[in-house]
């Protein structure tokens, strides 16, 4: 092979270099062997450290698991104890509250009934008034709905009746006037206003010239105001216009009808009802036309009638528009009555509030007195049953020394009393310092006793200061 031959020739030509290379390779082999040996040692050391760390980790994990389990058990125990303690506190608080409430109820039931009875009666009266007002308002609204629904039917009936009476009325103006007033009266009755209260008919009034005038209807308004209504019937010319077939006759009848309406407006304006003595009427007066088609025919064909009536302070109304106006006035009166009732209710509510305020103030004073009484009671009971020298211990010591009693103290009190070992020390020292009394003898053997009863020993001996 040419390459091998070339390499062999080169080795033969460079023996020194080849030896140097071989020496270097040997040194490298030795170095690599040392490195491999050191790496093996490091690897074994690291493996040993790894095993040690793994073992320590496992021990730590086991220890951590035990600590977690122990902590969980302690936490569960704490929660259980907390719940039990909380329940015990709640039971104790409820028991104390029940005892206090029962004692408070027993002591103050009669006084509470006495204080609450006027307030309860006034509150019941107030509720009845409110319910009455609400019921009345609801009933009035329902009545208003039914009246509005029947308004169209009423207008139709009035129109039919007017048509039926046309022939009978067209020749007599007095009958026409009476018929118009009758229609006006029926509209007033349907409005809900009360005759003689919210309105009156055919009243007599005098003007500034002392001339007597009799308006058909005077409707009363709140604040002592009045509204005048006068009925005017234009029937003959209107009837001729309705039945005429020829154009000229029909136009002439229509002109006569419009002139009649204009004359009614002018004559009513000349009476000047707003200036009558005893009336506080607005500047305008209502002119009532009972036949609504006659009103429509006149004002549709002569627009100047509106402006002239307005200038003369006359408002022309028909059964439909008048009923709507009167219903509005009736609502105003109803709201006025409700306002009066509301004022009465407000006054009564103010009185109830004042009574409630007095009651609350009395209850606050009563609570303060009860708190003071409770504090005094606790202080007295502490003096009676607690501490050194408490009265119960001293009284029991008297009994132990032979004092005769008719009836023992209640057990509920004596059981609460703290035992005072020094309660009788004063008495014992007194007996010790008196040479006339032999402590080895019974108390009943002291001078002056004729009976062996223990209850008489202190009453009849020489220690008069200890007599019970």
PEUR-V494589 format. One record per residue. N is the residue number from 1. PSI is psi in degrees with one decimal (* if undefined). NEAR is the number of other ideal C-beta (glycine too) atoms within 12 Angstrom. Layout:
# PEUR-V494589
n={N	N}
psi={PSI	PSI}
near={NEAR	NEAR}
This chain:
# PEUR-V494589
n={1	2	3	4	5	6	7	8	9	10	11	12	13	14	15	16	17	18	19	20	21	22	23	24	25	26	27	28	29	30	31	32	33	34	35	36	37	38	39	40	41	42	43	44	45	46	47	48	49	50	51	52	53	54	55	56	57	58	59	60	61	62	63	64	65	66	67	68	69	70	71	72	73	74	75	76	77	78	79	80	81	82	83	84	85	86	87	88	89	90	91	92	93	94	95	96	97	98	99	100	101	102	103	104	105	106	107	108	109	110	111	112	113	114	115	116	117	118	119	120	121	122	123	124	125	126	127	128	129	130	131	132	133	134	135	136	137	138	139	140	141	142	143	144	145	146	147	148	149	150	151	152	153	154	155	156	157	158	159	160	161	162	163	164	165	166	167	168	169	170	171	172	173	174	175	176	177	178	179	180	181	182	183	184	185	186	187	188	189	190	191	192	193	194	195	196	197	198	199	200	201	202	203	204	205	206	207	208	209	210	211	212	213	214	215	216	217	218	219	220	221	222	223	224	225	226	227	228	229	230	231	232	233	234	235	236	237	238	239	240	241	242	243	244	245	246	247	248	249	250	251	252	253	254	255	256	257	258	259	260	261	262	263	264	265	266	267	268	269	270	271	272	273	274	275	276	277	278	279	280	281	282	283	284	285	286	287	288	289	290	291	292	293	294	295	296	297	298	299	300	301	302	303	304	305	306	307	308	309	310	311	312	313	314	315	316	317	318	319	320	321	322	323	324	325	326	327	328	329	330	331	332	333	334	335	336	337	338	339	340	341	342	343	344	345	346	347	348	349	350	351	352	353	354	355	356	357	358	359	360	361	362	363	364	365	366	367	368	369	370	371	372	373	374	375	376	377	378	379	380	381	382	383	384	385	386	387	388	389	390	391	392	393	394	395	396	397	398	399	400	401	402	403	404	405	406	407	408	409	410	411	412	413	414	415	416	417	418	419	420	421	422	423	424	425	426	427	428	429	430	431	432	433	434	435	436	437	438	439	440	441	442	443	444	445	446	447	448	449	450	451	452	453	454	455	456	457	458	459	460	461	462	463	464	465	466	467	468}
psi={131.9	-37.3	-45.1	-38.6	-40.4	-43.3	-41.7	-39.9	-39.3	-38.9	-40.4	-32.8	-23.4	67.5	-37.4	-43.0	-39.0	-41.8	-38.7	-41.7	-39.7	-38.2	-40.6	-39.4	-37.7	-43.3	-42.7	-38.3	-42.3	-42.1	-44.4	-37.3	-41.2	-41.2	-40.2	-39.7	-44.0	-40.7	-38.5	-41.6	-45.3	-39.5	-42.3	-38.6	-43.7	-37.6	-40.3	-42.9	-40.0	-45.3	-40.7	-44.9	-38.3	-42.6	-42.6	-38.6	-42.7	-40.6	-41.3	-39.5	-43.4	-43.7	-40.4	-40.4	-42.7	-42.3	-40.0	-44.5	-42.4	-41.7	-40.9	-42.0	-41.6	-40.8	-43.5	-41.4	-41.6	-43.6	-41.6	-45.4	-38.4	-45.1	-43.1	-42.9	-41.0	-44.3	-38.9	-42.6	-42.3	-44.2	-42.8	-43.8	-42.7	-40.2	-43.5	-43.0	-41.4	-42.1	-45.9	-42.8	-42.6	-42.9	-41.1	-42.1	-42.6	-36.6	-26.8	7.3	-46.4	-42.8	-36.1	-43.0	-41.1	-40.3	-35.6	-21.1	-48.6	-41.8	-41.1	-40.2	-44.9	-37.3	-38.8	-42.2	-41.4	-43.0	-40.5	-40.3	-43.9	-43.5	-38.0	-45.1	-42.9	-43.0	-42.9	-43.8	-41.8	-44.0	-40.8	-38.2	-41.5	-40.7	-37.7	-40.4	-45.6	-35.7	-39.6	-38.5	-33.8	-0.4	-45.9	-40.9	-39.1	-43.1	-40.4	-43.4	-41.6	-41.0	-43.2	-43.5	-37.2	-40.4	-38.4	-29.9	1.0	-48.9	-38.9	-24.4	-17.1	-16.0	-5.0	109.9	-32.4	-43.2	-38.1	-43.8	-43.0	-39.6	-41.8	-40.8	-34.0	-44.8	-41.2	-39.9	-39.5	-38.9	-41.0	-40.0	-37.4	-15.9	-19.6	-7.7	149.5	126.8	135.7	-10.8	-62.8	-15.2	160.2	154.5	149.8	44.0	152.3	129.2	156.7	145.3	-169.8	-22.5	11.8	24.1	134.8	127.3	147.4	86.7	148.6	-48.4	138.2	114.4	127.4	139.7	162.1	159.7	30.2	34.2	161.9	152.4	125.5	134.0	131.2	132.4	134.1	131.6	123.6	98.7	-39.8	-54.6	-38.3	-39.3	-37.9	-38.6	-35.8	-42.0	-10.4	141.0	-32.0	145.9	-44.6	-45.0	-37.8	-42.2	-39.8	-42.8	-38.3	-39.8	-41.2	-39.9	-43.8	-37.8	-37.8	-41.6	-41.5	-39.6	-38.6	-41.4	-44.8	-44.1	-38.4	-35.4	-36.3	-27.5	-27.7	62.1	-24.3	-15.5	9.3	144.3	135.8	-1.3	137.5	74.4	148.9	171.8	-19.4	157.5	143.2	124.3	116.7	122.6	109.3	-22.4	106.1	-39.8	-33.5	-39.7	-45.3	-43.5	-43.3	-46.9	-20.1	-33.8	-7.0	95.0	-20.6	-17.8	-38.1	-50.9	-39.6	-41.7	-39.6	-42.4	-34.3	7.6	42.8	132.6	117.5	128.5	155.9	175.4	-38.1	-52.9	-34.8	-41.1	-41.7	-41.0	-45.3	-35.5	-36.4	-43.1	-40.0	-39.5	-38.6	-44.3	-39.6	-43.3	-32.3	-42.8	-40.3	-36.2	-41.0	-43.9	-38.8	-38.2	-41.5	-42.6	-41.2	-41.0	-44.6	-39.9	-38.1	-41.3	-42.0	-41.4	-42.4	-42.9	-41.9	-40.5	-44.7	-40.8	-44.4	-42.2	-41.5	-39.8	-37.8	-44.3	-41.9	-41.2	-42.2	-41.7	-40.4	-40.1	-43.2	-43.1	-39.3	-41.6	-42.6	-40.1	-46.2	-41.0	-43.2	-41.3	-36.8	-43.3	-35.1	-38.4	-11.2	155.5	175.1	140.5	22.1	152.2	-36.4	-46.6	-42.5	-39.8	-41.7	-33.3	-37.6	-42.6	-41.5	-30.5	-3.1	7.5	130.3	129.8	148.2	-34.4	136.2	159.7	152.4	139.8	-33.1	-31.4	-44.1	-31.5	-29.1	-19.1	139.4	138.8	125.0	105.8	-17.5	6.9	-37.1	9.5	-35.7	-42.5	-40.0	-42.4	-32.6	-42.4	-36.8	-32.2	-6.8	112.1	-22.1	-16.3	120.4	115.7	-14.7	-14.1	165.6	152.6	-30.3	-12.4	8.2	156.3	142.9	-12.2	132.6	-11.4	150.3	4.2	134.3	-26.5	-13.7	1.7	-44.2	-29.1	-31.8	1.9	-175.3	-5.4	74.4	-25.6	-17.4	10.8	133.7	*}
near={7	8	9	10	11	12	14	14	12	15	17	13	12	15	12	12	14	17	13	13	16	16	14	14	14	14	14	14	14	14	14	14	14	14	14	14	14	14	14	14	14	14	14	14	14	14	14	14	14	14	14	14	14	14	14	14	14	14	14	14	14	14	14	14	14	14	14	14	14	14	14	14	14	14	14	14	14	14	14	14	14	14	14	14	14	14	14	14	14	14	14	14	15	14	14	15	15	14	15	19	17	14	17	22	16	13	18	23	15	12	19	19	13	14	22	22	16	20	26	19	16	26	22	17	21	26	18	16	25	23	16	18	27	18	15	19	22	15	16	23	18	14	21	25	14	17	27	24	12	20	26	17	18	29	29	17	20	35	25	16	23	36	24	14	26	30	16	17	29	25	14	16	18	12	20	33	25	21	30	38	27	26	40	38	29	26	42	37	22	30	37	28	35	19	20	14	14	31	33	27	25	23	28	17	27	17	21	12	12	10	17	15	30	22	36	37	41	35	42	30	25	21	11	10	21	30	37	42	47	42	38	41	39	44	40	26	34	38	31	26	33	24	17	20	11	12	11	12	17	22	17	17	31	30	23	28	38	31	24	34	39	30	22	38	38	22	20	34	29	19	30	28	39	29	24	27	20	19	29	21	32	20	20	27	41	40	45	47	45	45	43	33	29	41	40	24	31	39	31	16	24	25	13	18	33	21	15	26	31	20	16	29	26	37	30	40	33	36	40	30	25	42	38	24	29	38	32	23	31	34	26	25	28	28	21	20	22	24	17	16	23	19	16	20	25	18	17	25	21	16	21	26	18	17	25	22	15	18	25	17	15	22	21	14	15	20	16	14	18	21	16	14	18	20	14	14	18	16	15	16	21	20	20	27	29	21	20	17	23	27	25	31	32	30	25	26	28	29	26	19	33	30	29	22	18	9	8	16	22	13	11	13	21	20	13	19	28	24	20	23	13	18	26	26	17	22	29	19	12	20	27	14	13	19	9	15	28	14	19	8	16	17	32	24	22	29	17	19	23	12	15	15	18	23	21	22	34	33	26	26	29	20	26	11	12	27	15	24}
